[in-house]
Amino acid sequence: MIFRNRQAWPPKALKGTIFIITYGRSGSTLLQTILQSIPGAHITGENGGALHGLYQSASSLRQAIRNHGQKPHPQSHPWHGLHEVSAETYEQRLAQTFIEEILHPPANARWIGFKEIRYPSLGQRLPGFLNFCSRSFPNPVFVFNSRDAEAVRKSKWWADQPAQTVIDMVQESDRLFESYTRRHPDRAHHVRYETLLADPASLKPLFDMLDEPFDAAHVTAALARKLTH
């Protein structure tokens, strides 16, 4: 059973939405696996950046309302009816549809969320995207995941890209991650892959933020497990 009844939205059991935000070959699948250990957590994998298009749609609507929807227009006007449109309601419906159709959480889920690596494509629009998620999803928590730029560059996944292009992408992404975390410490946490490998207990502050018990043994076991990809 998934969340199909808007009258029961959001479900009482739901604590919030976890977004794992990163770039390719940063160790995010490991972080996804660790967060799946939270009781009642439903954290899925990638979806091709599907949410980015919904953000663009919502942004276009907000811009149109700012420019043309501040007052009623006659039926003969090209922007007739726009003043009756609620950008907030539209965004929340988009978020609910994304949750229902892409995340497919069980009705008793306590945490829902997903990981995605396609955020570099947003560039400087990333803060706006995160603000859209903050307005639209239940109790959002943004978990940024970073890895040493040289280690990312050496991955075969980036083999067809110039080395400096990959390094620049990692450094710019990390700068945006750090900036957003600094400005929103109540809903953002920054994980560094190398720190996690060296000290599994470094994740405890994240679990504290989520108000969930931290199981060091489970994290250590996840670090030792070979991933399918």
C-alpha positions in Angstrom: 0.0 0.0 0.0 1.3 3.4 -0.9 0.2 7.0 -0.2 -2.7 7.5 -2.5 -5.1 9.3 -0.2 -4.5 13.0 -0.1 -6.7 13.3 2.9 -4.3 11.3 5.0 -1.2 13.2 3.8 1.3 13.3 5.3 0.9 10.0 7.2 1.2 10.3 11.0 4.0 7.7 11.1 6.2 9.8 8.8 9.1 11.6 10.4 10.6 13.2 7.2 12.3 12.9 3.9 16.0 12.2 3.5 17.8 13.5 0.3 21.3 12.0 -0.3 22.9 14.6 -2.6 26.1 14.1 -4.4 27.9 13.3 -7.7 29.0 10.1 -9.3 31.5 7.8 -7.5 31.4 9.5 -4.2 30.4 6.5 -2.1 26.7 7.4 -2.0 25.4 3.9 -2.4 27.2 3.0 0.8 25.5 5.9 2.6 22.2 4.9 1.1 22.7 1.4 2.5 23.6 2.7 6.0 20.6 4.9 6.2 18.3 2.0 5.1 19.2 0.5 8.5 17.0 3.1 10.3 13.9 1.3 11.6 11.0 2.1 9.2 13.3 3.8 6.7 12.5 3.6 3.0 15.5 5.0 1.1 15.6 4.2 -2.6 18.4 4.6 -5.2 18.7 6.9 -8.2 15.9 8.0 -10.5 17.7 9.9 -13.2 17.2 13.3 -11.7 13.5 13.1 -12.2 12.8 15.7 -9.5 14.8 18.3 -11.4 12.1 18.7 -14.0 9.4 19.2 -11.4 11.6 21.9 -9.8 11.9 23.6 -13.2 8.1 23.4 -13.7 7.5 24.9 -10.2 10.1 27.7 -10.9 8.5 28.6 -14.2 5.1 28.9 -12.5 6.5 31.1 -9.7 8.1 33.4 -12.2 4.9 33.7 -14.2 2.9 34.5 -11.1 5.4 37.1 -10.0 5.3 38.8 -13.4 1.6 38.4 -14.4 -0.4 36.8 -11.6 -0.5 39.6 -9.0 -4.0 40.8 -10.0 -7.0 39.5 -11.9 -7.1 39.9 -15.7 -10.1 39.9 -18.0 -10.9 36.8 -20.1 -9.4 38.5 -23.2 -6.0 38.8 -21.4 -3.2 36.3 -22.2 -2.7 35.7 -18.5 -6.3 35.4 -17.5 -6.8 33.1 -14.5 -3.2 33.0 -13.3 -4.0 35.0 -10.1 -6.0 32.1 -8.8 -3.1 29.7 -9.1 -1.3 28.7 -5.9 2.4 28.0 -6.4 2.7 26.5 -2.9 -0.2 24.0 -3.5 1.3 23.1 -6.9 4.7 22.4 -5.4 3.2 20.2 -2.7 1.2 18.2 -5.2 4.3 17.7 -7.3 6.2 16.4 -4.3 3.4 14.1 -3.3 3.2 12.7 -6.9 7.0 12.1 -6.8 6.7 10.3 -3.5 3.8 8.1 -4.7 5.0 7.3 -8.2 8.8 7.1 -7.8 9.6 6.4 -4.1 6.7 4.1 -3.6 7.0 4.0 0.2 4.9 1.6 2.4 2.2 3.3 4.3 4.0 2.8 7.6 7.3 4.3 6.6 8.9 6.5 9.2 11.6 8.0 6.9 11.4 8.2 3.1 14.0 9.4 0.7 16.4 8.6 -2.1 20.0 9.2 -3.3 20.9 10.9 -6.5 24.2 11.8 -8.2 23.0 14.2 -11.0 23.0 17.4 -8.9 26.1 18.9 -10.7 23.8 19.5 -13.7 21.9 22.1 -11.6 25.0 24.2 -11.0 24.2 27.4 -9.2 20.5 26.5 -9.2 21.2 23.9 -6.5 20.2 26.1 -3.6 17.0 27.0 -5.3 16.2 23.4 -5.9 16.9 22.6 -2.2 14.6 25.4 -1.2 11.9 24.0 -3.4 12.4 20.6 -1.6 12.2 22.4 1.7 8.9 23.9 0.9 7.4 20.9 -0.6 8.5 17.7 1.1 7.7 16.6 4.7 10.5 17.6 7.1 13.4 17.4 4.6 16.9 16.5 5.7 19.7 17.0 3.1 22.7 14.7 3.4 25.5 15.9 1.2 28.2 13.4 0.4 31.7 14.4 -0.8 34.8 12.5 -1.8 38.4 13.5 -2.6 38.4 15.0 -6.1 41.4 13.0 -7.3 39.7 9.7 -6.2 36.6 10.7 -8.0 38.5 11.6 -11.2 40.3 8.2 -11.3 37.1 6.3 -11.3 36.4 4.5 -14.6 32.9 6.1 -14.5 34.5 9.5 -15.4 37.0 8.1 -17.9 35.5 9.9 -20.9 35.7 13.3 -19.1 38.8 15.6 -19.0 40.5 15.2 -15.6 40.3 18.9 -14.8 36.6 19.0 -15.7 35.8 16.3 -13.1 38.0 18.0 -10.5 36.3 21.4 -11.1 32.9 19.7 -10.8 33.7 18.1 -7.5 35.2 21.2 -6.0 32.3 23.4 -7.1 29.8 20.9 -5.8 31.5 20.6 -2.5 31.6 24.4 -2.2 27.8 24.5 -2.7 27.3 21.6 -0.2 29.4 23.3 2.4 27.7 26.6 1.9 24.2 25.2 2.2 25.1 23.1 5.3 26.6 26.2 7.0 23.4 28.2 6.3 21.0 25.5 7.2 22.5 23.4 10.0 19.0 22.4 11.2 18.2 20.4 8.1 21.6 19.7 6.4 24.5 17.4 7.2 27.8 17.0 5.2 29.4 13.6 5.1 32.9 13.0 3.8 33.6 9.6 2.4 37.2 9.4 3.6 36.1 10.4 7.1 33.4 7.8 7.2 35.8 5.0 6.1 38.4 6.1 8.8 35.8 6.5 11.6 32.3 5.0 11.3 31.3 6.9 14.4 31.6 10.1 12.5 28.0 9.4 11.3 26.6 9.7 14.8 25.8 13.4 14.5 23.7 12.6 11.4 21.7 10.0 13.3 21.4 12.5 16.2 19.9 15.0 13.8 17.4 12.4 12.7 16.7 11.5 16.3 17.5 7.8 15.6 19.8 5.3 17.4 23.3 4.9 16.1 24.5 1.4 15.6 28.2 1.5 15.1 28.4 -2.3 14.5 25.9 -2.0 11.6 27.8 0.8 10.0 31.1 -1.1 10.3 29.4 -4.2 8.7 28.1 -2.1 5.8 31.6 -0.7 5.2 32.9 -4.2 4.9 30.2 -5.4 2.5 31.0 -5.5 -1.2 28.4 -3.5 -3.2 26.7 -5.0 -6.2 28.0 -2.3 -8.6 
